[in-house]
């Protein structure tokens, strides 16, 4: 089957959608599918690992980009499925590219359009600026227009599906969970290697993040309680140097308890994550499968302590520790897992099993092809 995947990000450009699109397209191609990528301003030679054809479009998502996309897809006729990787802020126009959404809606009778909603809309929050409320309204309008043009749509978590269903009750919407863009080996092996090195006797708690504003706020609130009189150190996997400098100025007694890997490529993050005894993943709206750092934590096999919130699904119960938002409760759960190695191992195995059953790229390929193909990991199991 032929696939035409439209995306605003693709390697060598960095980003979660970039990695996701590359890994999905590679998995489809390795399963025998004919894959074409439509994306702006990247090298057409970027992919040498799988038979993927990259169609390079003009940059910046303006009318030239849209016209080139339209003409390119018109030239291939009605062959295959157009799969759109949709994030409202990814396609420019100050996160309000309504022209692209209207173009998609006009393709309904011409092409088979499927859409993957990585995100749906900016949230409504109390006391936020008026411009953010207007953005939230615009995003919902855009999603409604896209849904009208799509034969089938997908999204990664039930709260997103519920929002899309409210916007378009008659739309066909399915769950297709996000897979991790971080490759992993054996979690036990990485942990044993770290413990065998001199000076690594203290337990290590890791946080995998890009360390944006929301993560900063949660760490500022949580870490003083976690680190006071505790026995573990903290590893920030990602660009955490600025946060450590800030935190060390405010709490100098903890400056030697934190360290960071610095910015790392997703392909290189796995060993750092798996060198940790426990992962602490903090999210203001709760742990959910729409966050790439969380799916990576699940895939790692390291036991995860995380926060619960409005986006958290019942699916996660039993595979991670849902500790709420209170620092003292989070600390108790971390110390419980550090003290009980058997419980920690069991939890890590449960998270990895949940990932393989519901999130792995092979599950996405099976969903998209409706079971027509068997991916390489499934063949190995069989």
C-alpha positions as CSV (number, residue, x, y, z in Angstrom):
1,X,0.0,0.0,0.0
2,X,1.2,3.5,-0.7
3,X,1.4,6.1,2.1
4,X,1.8,9.9,1.7
5,X,2.8,11.3,5.1
6,X,2.5,15.0,5.5
7,X,4.6,16.5,8.4
8,X,6.0,19.8,9.5
9,X,9.1,18.2,11.0
10,X,11.4,15.5,9.7
11,X,15.1,14.7,10.3
12,X,17.6,16.3,10.4
13,X,15.3,18.8,12.1
14,X,14.9,17.9,15.8
15,X,11.6,17.3,17.5
16,X,9.3,14.7,18.8
17,X,7.1,14.7,15.7
18,X,10.2,14.5,13.5
19,X,11.5,11.4,15.3
20,X,8.0,9.9,15.4
21,X,7.4,10.4,11.6
22,X,10.8,9.0,10.7
23,X,10.4,5.9,12.9
24,X,6.9,5.2,11.8
25,X,7.8,5.6,8.1
26,X,10.8,3.4,8.5
27,X,8.7,0.7,10.2
28,X,6.0,0.9,7.4
29,X,8.7,0.7,4.7
30,X,10.4,-2.3,6.4
31,X,6.9,-4.0,6.5
32,X,6.8,-3.7,2.7
33,X,4.7,-0.5,2.4
34,X,5.5,2.2,-0.2
35,X,6.2,5.4,1.9
36,X,6.4,9.0,0.7
37,X,7.2,11.9,3.0
38,X,6.0,15.5,2.2
39,X,7.9,18.0,4.4
40,X,9.5,21.4,4.0
41,X,13.2,22.2,3.6
42,X,15.0,19.0,4.4
43,X,17.5,17.0,2.4
44,X,15.9,14.4,0.2
45,X,18.8,12.1,1.0
46,X,18.2,12.1,4.8
47,X,16.9,8.5,4.8
48,X,19.4,5.8,3.9
49,X,18.0,3.1,6.1
50,X,14.7,2.3,4.4
51,X,13.1,2.8,1.0
52,X,11.4,6.1,1.8
53,X,11.0,8.8,-0.8
54,X,11.2,12.3,0.7
55,X,9.4,15.1,-1.3
56,X,10.9,18.4,-0.3
57,X,8.4,21.3,-0.1
58,X,9.1,25.1,0.2
59,X,9.7,26.3,3.7
60,X,7.5,28.3,6.2
61,X,4.1,26.7,5.4
62,X,2.9,29.6,3.3
63,X,0.9,29.5,0.1
64,X,3.9,28.4,-1.9
65,X,4.2,25.4,0.4
66,X,0.5,24.6,0.2
67,X,0.5,24.9,-3.6
68,X,3.5,22.7,-4.0
69,X,1.9,20.1,-1.7
70,X,-1.4,20.2,-3.7
71,X,0.4,19.9,-7.0
72,X,2.6,17.1,-5.8
73,X,-0.3,15.0,-4.5
74,X,-2.4,15.8,-7.6
75,X,0.4,14.3,-9.7
76,X,0.3,11.0,-7.9
77,X,-3.5,10.7,-8.3
78,X,-5.7,8.8,-5.9
79,X,-3.1,6.2,-5.0
80,X,-2.8,5.2,-1.4
81,X,-3.5,7.0,1.9
82,X,-2.6,10.6,2.9
83,X,-1.6,10.5,6.6
84,X,-1.3,13.9,8.2
85,X,0.8,14.4,11.3
86,X,-1.2,17.1,13.0
87,X,0.0,19.5,15.7
88,X,-1.7,23.0,15.5
89,X,1.4,25.0,16.2
90,X,3.7,22.9,13.8
91,X,2.4,24.4,10.6
92,X,3.2,28.0,11.2
93,X,0.9,31.0,10.8
94,X,1.3,31.7,14.6
95,X,-0.2,28.3,15.3
96,X,-3.3,29.2,13.3
97,X,-2.8,27.8,9.8
98,X,-6.5,27.6,8.9
99,X,-5.7,27.6,5.2
100,X,-4.0,24.2,5.5
101,X,-7.0,22.9,7.5
102,X,-9.5,24.1,4.8
103,X,-7.3,22.6,2.1
104,X,-7.5,19.2,4.0
105,X,-11.3,19.5,4.2
106,X,-11.6,20.1,0.5
107,X,-9.6,16.9,-0.2
108,X,-12.3,14.6,1.3
109,X,-13.9,13.6,-2.0
110,X,-10.6,13.4,-3.8
111,X,-8.3,11.5,-1.5
112,X,-8.3,9.1,1.4
113,X,-7.2,11.4,4.2
114,X,-6.2,10.0,7.6
115,X,-5.0,12.3,10.4
116,X,-2.9,11.6,13.5
117,X,-3.7,14.3,16.2
118,X,-0.5,14.5,18.3
119,X,-2.1,17.5,20.0
120,X,-5.6,18.9,19.5
121,X,-5.9,22.4,20.9
122,X,-4.5,24.9,23.4
123,X,-6.3,24.5,26.7
124,X,-8.7,26.9,28.3
125,X,-7.3,27.9,31.7
126,X,-8.6,30.3,34.4
127,X,-7.0,33.7,34.4
128,X,-4.9,33.1,31.2
129,X,-4.5,36.0,28.8
130,X,-7.2,36.7,26.3
131,X,-4.9,35.9,23.4
132,X,-4.6,32.4,24.8
133,X,-8.4,32.0,25.0
134,X,-8.6,33.1,21.3
135,X,-5.9,30.6,20.4
136,X,-7.8,27.8,22.2
137,X,-11.0,28.8,20.2
138,X,-9.0,28.9,16.9
139,X,-7.5,25.5,17.5
140,X,-10.9,23.9,18.2
141,X,-12.2,25.4,15.0
142,X,-9.2,24.1,13.1
143,X,-9.6,20.6,14.5
144,X,-13.3,20.7,13.5
145,X,-12.4,21.6,10.0
146,X,-9.7,18.9,9.8
147,X,-12.1,16.3,11.1
148,X,-14.6,17.2,8.4
149,X,-12.0,16.4,5.7
150,X,-10.7,13.2,7.3
151,X,-12.0,9.7,6.5
152,X,-10.4,8.5,9.7
153,X,-8.6,10.2,12.6
154,X,-6.3,8.9,15.4
155,X,-5.1,10.4,18.6
156,X,-2.9,9.1,21.5
157,X,-5.0,9.4,24.6
158,X,-8.7,9.1,25.6
159,X,-9.0,12.8,26.8
160,X,-7.9,13.9,23.4
161,X,-10.4,11.5,21.8
162,X,-13.2,12.8,24.0
163,X,-12.4,16.4,22.9
164,X,-12.4,15.5,19.2
165,X,-15.6,13.6,19.6
166,X,-17.3,16.6,21.2
167,X,-16.1,18.7,18.2
168,X,-17.3,16.3,15.6
169,X,-19.6,13.6,17.0
170,X,-19.9,11.7,13.7
171,X,-16.2,11.5,13.0
172,X,-14.4,8.2,13.0
173,X,-11.7,8.5,15.7
174,X,-9.4,5.8,17.0
175,X,-6.7,5.5,19.7
176,X,-3.2,5.0,18.3
177,X,-0.7,5.5,21.1
178,X,2.6,7.2,20.7
179,X,5.7,5.0,20.7
180,X,9.0,6.1,22.2
181,X,11.7,7.7,20.0
182,X,14.4,6.5,22.4
183,X,15.9,3.0,21.8
184,X,16.6,0.9,24.8
185,X,18.7,-2.2,25.8
186,X,18.5,-4.2,29.0
187,X,17.6,-1.9,32.0
188,X,19.3,-4.3,34.5
189,X,22.5,-4.3,32.6
190,X,22.8,-0.5,32.5
191,X,22.1,-0.2,36.2
192,X,24.7,-2.9,37.1
193,X,27.3,-1.1,35.0
194,X,26.7,2.2,36.8
195,X,26.8,0.5,40.2
196,X,30.1,-1.2,39.4
197,X,31.9,2.2,38.7
198,X,33.7,3.8,41.6
199,X,31.8,6.6,43.4
200,X,28.4,5.4,42.3
201,X,27.2,3.8,45.5
202,X,24.3,6.2,46.1
203,X,21.0,5.4,44.4
204,X,20.2,7.5,41.4
205,X,16.8,9.0,40.6
206,X,16.4,10.3,37.0
207,X,14.1,12.8,35.3
208,X,13.9,12.8,31.5
209,X,12.7,16.1,30.1
210,X,13.4,19.1,27.9
211,X,13.2,21.1,31.1
212,X,10.8,23.8,30.0
213,X,9.0,26.3,32.2
214,X,6.3,23.8,33.5
215,X,9.0,21.2,34.5
216,X,11.0,23.9,36.2
217,X,8.1,25.0,38.3
218,X,7.4,21.5,39.4
219,X,11.0,20.7,40.2
220,X,11.4,23.9,42.2
221,X,8.4,22.9,44.3
222,X,9.3,19.2,44.7
223,X,13.1,18.8,44.9
224,X,13.7,20.6,48.3
225,X,11.4,18.0,50.0
226,X,12.9,15.1,48.0
227,X,16.5,15.9,48.7
228,X,16.4,16.9,52.3
229,X,18.0,14.1,54.4
230,X,17.5,11.6,51.6
231,X,20.0,9.0,50.4
232,X,19.7,9.4,46.6
233,X,21.1,11.8,43.9
234,X,19.3,13.2,41.0
235,X,20.2,13.0,37.3
236,X,18.5,15.4,34.8
237,X,18.5,13.6,31.5
238,X,18.3,16.5,29.0
239,X,19.3,20.2,29.0
240,X,19.1,20.7,32.8
241,X,22.2,22.8,33.4
242,X,20.4,26.1,33.7
243,X,17.9,24.6,36.2
244,X,20.8,23.2,38.3
245,X,22.5,26.6,38.4
246,X,19.3,28.2,39.5
247,X,18.5,25.6,42.1
248,X,22.0,25.5,43.5
249,X,22.0,29.3,44.1
250,X,18.7,28.9,46.0
251,X,19.6,25.7,47.8
252,X,23.4,25.5,47.9
253,X,23.3,22.6,50.3
254,X,22.0,20.4,47.5
255,X,24.4,21.6,44.7
256,X,26.4,18.3,44.7
257,X,23.3,16.1,44.6
258,X,22.2,17.1,41.1
259,X,23.9,16.5,37.8
260,X,22.8,16.6,34.2
261,X,23.7,14.9,30.9
262,X,23.1,18.1,29.0
263,X,21.2,18.0,25.7
264,X,21.3,14.5,24.2
265,X,20.0,13.1,21.0
266,X,17.0,10.7,21.5
267,X,19.2,7.9,20.1
268,X,21.7,8.5,22.9
269,X,19.4,9.0,25.8
270,X,18.6,5.3,26.6
271,X,21.7,4.4,28.5
272,X,21.4,7.5,30.8
273,X,17.8,6.7,31.5
274,X,18.5,3.0,32.2
275,X,21.3,3.9,34.6
276,X,18.8,5.2,37.1
277,X,17.2,3.2,39.9
278,X,13.9,5.1,39.6
279,X,12.5,7.6,37.2
280,X,10.7,10.7,38.5
281,X,8.4,12.2,35.7
282,X,6.5,15.3,36.8
283,X,3.6,16.7,34.7
284,X,1.2,19.5,35.8
285,X,-1.7,17.9,34.0
286,X,-0.7,14.3,34.9
287,X,1.2,11.5,33.3
288,X,-0.2,10.6,29.9
289,X,0.8,8.8,26.7
290,X,0.8,12.0,24.7
291,X,4.1,13.0,26.2
292,X,7.2,11.5,24.6
293,X,9.3,11.7,27.7
294,X,6.7,9.6,29.5
295,X,6.4,6.9,26.8
296,X,10.2,6.7,26.8
297,X,10.1,6.2,30.6
298,X,7.6,3.3,30.1
299,X,9.7,1.7,27.4
300,X,12.9,1.9,29.5
301,X,11.9,-0.8,32.0
302,X,13.0,1.5,34.9
303,X,10.3,1.9,37.6
304,X,8.5,5.2,37.2
305,X,7.0,7.5,39.9
306,X,4.9,10.1,38.3
307,X,2.0,12.6,38.9
308,X,-1.7,12.1,38.3
309,X,-3.9,14.7,36.6
310,X,-6.8,15.3,34.2
311,X,-5.0,13.7,31.3
312,X,-4.0,10.5,33.2
313,X,-5.8,7.3,32.0
314,X,-6.7,4.2,34.1
315,X,-4.6,2.2,31.6
316,X,-1.5,3.3,33.6
317,X,-2.5,1.8,36.9
318,X,-0.3,-1.0,38.1
319,X,2.5,-0.1,35.5
320,X,3.7,3.1,37.2
321,X,3.3,4.7,40.7
322,X,0.7,7.5,40.4
323,X,1.8,9.6,43.4
324,X,-0.2,12.7,43.1
325,X,1.3,16.2,43.2
326,X,2.4,16.4,46.9
327,X,6.2,16.3,47.3
328,X,6.1,14.3,50.5
329,X,4.0,11.6,48.9
330,X,6.3,11.5,45.9
331,X,9.3,11.1,48.2
332,X,7.7,8.2,50.1
333,X,7.1,6.3,46.9
334,X,10.6,6.8,45.7
335,X,12.1,5.6,48.9
336,X,9.8,2.6,49.0
337,X,11.0,1.5,45.6
338,X,14.7,2.1,46.5
339,X,14.3,0.0,49.6
340,X,12.4,-2.8,47.9
341,X,14.3,-4.1,44.9
342,X,11.9,-6.8,44.1
343,X,8.9,-4.4,44.0
344,X,11.0,-2.0,41.8
345,X,11.9,-4.8,39.3
346,X,8.3,-5.9,39.2
347,X,7.0,-2.4,38.5
348,X,9.7,-1.8,35.8
349,X,8.7,-5.1,34.1
350,X,5.0,-4.1,34.2
351,X,5.7,-0.7,32.6
352,X,7.7,-2.3,29.8
353,X,5.0,-4.9,29.2
354,X,2.4,-2.2,29.0
355,X,4.5,-0.3,26.5
356,X,5.0,-3.4,24.3
357,X,1.3,-4.2,24.4
358,X,-0.1,-0.8,23.7
359,X,2.6,1.7,22.6
360,X,5.2,0.0,20.5
361,X,5.7,1.0,16.9
362,X,4.6,-2.4,15.8
363,X,1.2,-1.7,17.3
364,X,0.9,1.5,15.3
365,X,1.8,-0.3,12.1
366,X,-0.8,-3.0,12.8
367,X,-3.4,-0.3,13.5
368,X,-2.6,1.6,10.3
369,X,-2.5,-1.5,8.0
370,X,-5.4,-3.1,9.9
371,X,-3.3,-6.2,10.4
372,X,-2.3,-6.6,6.8
373,X,1.4,-6.8,7.7
374,X,3.4,-8.3,10.5
375,X,6.3,-6.1,11.6
376,X,9.8,-7.4,12.3
377,X,9.4,-7.4,16.2
378,X,6.2,-9.4,15.8
379,X,7.9,-11.9,13.5
380,X,10.7,-12.4,16.1
381,X,8.2,-13.1,18.8
382,X,6.3,-15.5,16.6
